[in-house]
């Protein structure tokens, strides 16, 4: 994660490696691309750079590689924007900073500090032992999946399993019982680190879940309208069952039925991530429309927006302008008023949106 001038210098220092990779990818000096995070994408880029240089005029070369701009943990970006969470927003590049932020490294650093403090605390010998055992293994990769899925409502159990898998992949701990305890401790502390960094964002998540709980208590499914005017209804209901008996065995079929009662737990846990997805999709559509109006070729998958190399600066501008335009609307207040109007029988129980940050 480097500033643009340092990225340019990094490439210029390695032009000879790119040339060798393009000319003889499997040769003795052409294996540069094999060490990349995405080797095949790196090799394709090496080919394209070499073709551009060989054209004699790289500035007018027609590049055929799509270039994508990804969000910095996009769900957390939207949560931070909704809660006007300055500290959290800085971690996901919503605030000006000299170098690009990396929220996964940020959480890993907070976790390192928490683990170091626990390792020095003799009052809880069991936690101290787990902290000492975990300390050498705390890094970006250990926490990345948990941070990514935190916006989708990952539970402690889910986070524990994710971290346990990472520890197992790196053969960090052979003893399965100890690995389980370390993962359990790490999951708890990672979620603590997230709560410490994204205070306002966590308040927004909790508010959305509480709104869903109130609505479901009336036996109703949660409904809302996206910023683009698209109505959304959460479909989660209890499953119908039918037992099939044959001469050999009996088995139970489960199927959906819109007349069944709502699945309250699922409605509640799914509403925060689904609402964020609806905001996310509105941002993508607004960006796509702006790019279309500007004559740019555009493709998008979730928070990854693609265009041709020569159009990246303009697309980047549209991405940021549409994000600001979207979050300039009082989205939480609008949702609050809509929920009260849709569910008058429990309007008095729906809490107002949480206080915003700076």
N, C-alpha and C positions, 0 to 999 in steps of 0.2 A: 504494500500500500504506500506508494510514493507520489509526491507531487509530479506534475507533468514534466517539468524541466529535468527532474532526476530520472524519470522513466525514459525520456529522450536520450539522456546521457548513458543510461544502462544499455539501450539498444546500440548506440553508436560505438560503445566499447566492445560489442559482440558481433559486429557486422560480419567479421570473418567467419564466425561460427555459423551464422545464418546462411552465408554463401556455401559453406561446406555441406551443411545439411540439405540445401536445395540441390546441389550438384551430385552428391553421393550420400544419401541418407543412411545407408548401411556401411559406409566406408569407415576407415579408422579415425578420420577427423570429422565425421558427419553425425555423430550420435548425440549432439547437443539437445535435440528435440525429445529424446527418450526420457530425460530427467524432468520434463515439464509436467505440470499438474494435469493437463489435458494434452497428451503427446500428439494425437492426430491433428488437433486444432493448431498446435504449435507448428507441426510440419507443413500444414496447408498454408499457414502464414509465412513460413520461410520461402515456400515456392512463390507466393504472390509478391513478396518483397523483392526476390531475385528477378522476377519478370519485370517489375516496375523499374528496377535499376537498369536492367538490360534494354529497356525501351528507349533509353536516351533522354527521356523527358518524364521522370516519375510524376511530376505535378499534373500531367494530362493523361496519365495512364488510367485506363478504365478498370478499376479494381472490381473483382467479382466476389469478394468475400463480404458477407454481411458482418457488420460490427454492432455489438449489442451493449446497451447501457443497463446495468442491473441496479436495483434498489439495494440499499445497505440494510439488510434484514427488514424488508419492506413492511411487514406487519407492525413491527415496533416503531417504524417511522410514522405510520398512521396513528398509532396509539399516542406517541409523543406529541404529534401535531394536534390531535383532538384534546389532549390534556394540557397543551402549551407547556410541556415538560422540558425546561431548558437544559437541565443536566442530561436527561435521557436523549434529547434531541441532538446534543453535541456528540453523543456516542454513535448516532446513526446518520451523521453528516447533514443535519438540518441547520446547523449553526456554522458560521464562518470559522475556519481554523487553518493553520499553516499546512498541516499534513492531513490526508484523509483519515477519518476515524475508522476503527474496526471494532465493532461492538463485541465480537467474540473474544478478541484479545483483552478488551476492557473488562469484561466479566471475568475472564481468567485471572487478570491481575487483582481484581477485587477478591476473588476466591483465594488467591495465594496469600493475601494479607489476612483474611479470616482464618485460614488453615494455620498460618504462622502463629497467630495469636492463640489458637487452640492448642498448638503444640507446646506453648510455653506455660500452659495453665495446668498445674498439678492437682487442682481441686477436683477435676473430673478425669481420673486416670484412663478410663476406657476411651473417652473422646480424644484425650491427648495421644494415646497410642495410635488411634485411627488417623489422626492428623499427621503424625510423624510418618506413618506408612504411606499416606496419600501424597504428601508434599512433593516428592520427586516426580510425580506423574501429572501434576496440574499444568495444563497448557491449553492452547486454543482448541485443538481437536477434541479434547476431553469434554468440553462444555458446549461445542458448537451446536450439536443436534438439539440439546436441551434448550438452548437459547432460541433457536429457530422455532421450536414447537411450543415455546412458552406462550406465544400469541394465539395458539390454537387450543389453549387450556390444558396443556400437559399436566398430569397429576404427579404427585410425588412418586407413585409406583412406576409410572411411565418414565420419569426422569431417572429413577434408580436403574431401571432396565437398560436405558440408553447408555448410561455411564458404565454399567457393568459390562456391556458389550464392548465399549472402547477399551476398558482395562483388559478384557480377555483377548481382544485382537492384538494387543501389543505384548501379550504374555507378561504382563506386569506383576501378576500375583498368581502363583500356582494353586494355593489353598483356596478352594471355592467358597468356603465359609467366610474366610477373611475378605475375599474379593466382594462378596455380597455385603458385608458390613461396611467396607470402605465405600462401595457404591451408594449405600443407603445414607451414609454420612455426607458424601460428596453431593448427592442430589439435594439434600436438605440445605446445605450451605450454598449451593449454586442458585437455588430459588431465593435464598436470603440475599445473595449478591444482586440478583435481578431486581428484587424489591427495593434494595438500597439505591440502585442507579435510576430506576424508572418509577419514582414515587407517584407522580400524577398519572402516569400511564396505568399503573396498577389500580389506582382509584377508579379510572374509567372502566377497566375490565370488570372490577367488582360491581360497579353501578349497573353495567349492562346485564350481568348475571342476576342481580337483584330484581331488575325490571322484569326479566323473563320469569323469575320465581313468582312474582306477584301475578303476572298474567296467567301463568299455568295453574295457579291456585284456584282460578275460576273455571278450570277445565277447558281453557282456550289455547289454541296454538298462537305462537308469536308471529305477528305480521308487521311489516314496515315498508317504506318506499325509499328506494335508492335516490341519490342526488340527481340521477337522470330521469326519475319518474317511473322506474320499473317497480311494480309491486312484488314483494317477496313474502312467501308463506313457508314457515318451517314445517316439513311434512311428517315429523317424528311422532308416531302413534304406537300404542301397544300392538303387538303382533297377534293376529288370529292364528289359531291352531286347529289342525284337523288330524285325527289319528287314522291311519290306514292299516287295516289288518288283512294279512294274507295267510295262506296255509303255512308259509315258511316263517314269517316274522311280522312284527308290527313296527311301524315307524311313524313319527310325527312330522307333519309338514307345517311350516310357518309361512304366513303370507300377510301382505299389507291390506288394511281395510280402513278407508277414510272415515268410517263410522265409529271406529274404536276410540277409546279415550286417549288423550294425549300422553306421550311418554314424558312425564314431568322432568325427570333427571336429565334426559337427553335434550329436551327443549332448553333447559337452563344452561347446560354446559356448552351447547352448540351456538347459542345466540351471540356471545362476544366474537368468536372467530368468524361466524357468518356475516355479522354486521361489518366487520373489518374487510372481509372479502368484497362486500357490496360497495364499500368506499373505494377499495383498491380497483375494482372493475370499472367504476365510474371514472377514476383517474386515467386508466388505460384507454377507455373510449374517448374521453376528452382529448387525450394526446393523439390518438389515431385520427380523429376528425381534424385536429389542427394540422397534422402532417399531411393529410389528404388535401386540405385546402391550400397548403403551401406547395403541393406538387411533389411531395417526398414519398418514396417507396417505404412502406412501413410494415413490420410484422411484430407481433407481441405474444409472449407467453407469460401470464401472471405479472411478474414485476420485471421482466426482461424485454426491453424494447429494441428492435433491430432496424437498421437502415444501411445504406451504402456508406463507405468510408468518407466520401466527400461531403455527405450530408449530416454527419454526426454532430457537428457544432450546432446546427439549426435544430435538429431533433432534441438535443440536450436542452436547448432554450425552451422548447415547447413543453418538455417534461416538467421543468421547474415552474414555468408560468402556470401550467394547468394544476399542478399540485397546490401552488399558492392560491389560485382562484378557487379550487375546491374547498380548501380549509379556511378560506376567508368567510365562508358561510358558517353560521352558528349550528353546526350539524347535530350536536348533542341536544341543544335546546329545541331544534326542530323535531328530533326523534321524541323527546319528552312530550311535546305538545301533541304529536301524532298518536302516541300511545294512550294519552289521556282521552283523546277523541275517539279512538277505536275501542277502548275498553272503559266506558263510563262507570261500569259497575265496580271497578276497583281503582278509579282514577285517583282517589284520595290516598291510596296506599303506595302509588308509584312515587318513589323519591325523586327530588330534583337532581339534575346533573351535579357531579362533584365540582368543587371550586377548582378553577384552572390555575396553572402556574404562571410564570412571567413570560 
